[in-house]
């Protein structure tokens, strides 16, 4: 993934999140995606913060958006790796977050929400 592709992905990711458009957002994720996040650990008891599969990711994000209807992100930086994009952003509460996304065949297969402690 080059810098232009990473930035284009992050720009689309931002629009989809800020519009709360889960269909568009999930179109970038593989059916067998695995996503981990401390937020998922709080919202999905017993998950250990790990969500497996696109359907489960939809359920998690639907629940999260219902609990946080004011959710909004602002991208601060985007980093491109070989098959990875890191999106550094600020959330609606002013928190600093990185989303680390690994791609296979153009789709996200693994993601990690990471938070400044």
N, C-alpha and C positions, 0 to 999 in steps of 0.2 A: 504494500500500500504506500503510495507516495503522498507527499504533503497536500497536494490538491485534492486527492481522493479523500483523505482524512478530514480536511476542512469541509468538503462538500457533505460528507456523511454527518459531521458534527452539526453543520447548519440545519440539515434536514431533521436530525434528532431533536434539536432545540425547538424547531417549529412544531414538530409532532407533540413533544412534551408540553409546551406552553399552550397548545390547542387542546390538550388532553385527548388526542386522537390515537387511541390504542391500536386501532386497525392499521393505520399507517406506520406507527412505531414498530409493531410486531412483524410487519412485512420484512423487516431487516434481520429477523431472528430465525434460526433453523428450528425445525421441529424438536430436535434433541438438545436444545440449549440448556445450559446449566448456569444459574445466576446466584451469586451470594451477596448478602448485604446485612449489616447490623439492623437495618430497618425491617427486613424480612424476618429476622430473628424475633423482633418485638411483635410483629403483626401476625406471624404464623407460628403459634405455639408448637413446640416439638420439632420444628424444622431445622434447628441449628443455624438458621439463616440461609439455607440452601434451597433453591427452587429448581426443580428439574422438569423440563419439557415446556413447550410453548403454551399449552393450555394452562398449566399451573402458573406460568409467568403472567398470563392474562388475568387469572384469578387474583394473584397477588397485587398486580398493578391496579386492578379495578377496586379492590379493597382499599389500597393506599390512597387512590384519588378520592374515594368516598370520604375517607377520614381527613384528607388534606385538600379540600376543594380550592384553596388558594395557591396550590403548588405552582411555582413558576421558577424557571432557571435563567441564569445569565452566564454565558460561556466566558471564561477568563483566558483559557489557552487550550490548544489542541496539539497533541503529540502523536506522530506517526512512527510505528515500528514496522517490522517485517510483515506480520499478519495481525498487528495489534494497533488499536487507537486508544489513546487516553484523552478523555475530555475532562478538563478542570473547570469547575463551575461553582457558582454561588447559588444557593437555593433561596426560597422565599423567606426563610428565617435569617438569612445572612450567613448561614453555615457554608464552609468550604468543603467541596466534595470532588472526588475523582471517580470517574467511571472508566474502568479498564475493560476493553472489549476485544476479544480475539475472534478472528474471522477464518472461515473455511469456505471456499467456493462462493465468496461474496456475501455470506451470511454470518451473523454473530452466532458462535457456538458456545462461547463462554464469556460471562461478564461478572464483574466484581464492583460493587459500590463500596468506596472507601471514604472515610470521613476523617477530617482533621480532629485530633484529640487534644 
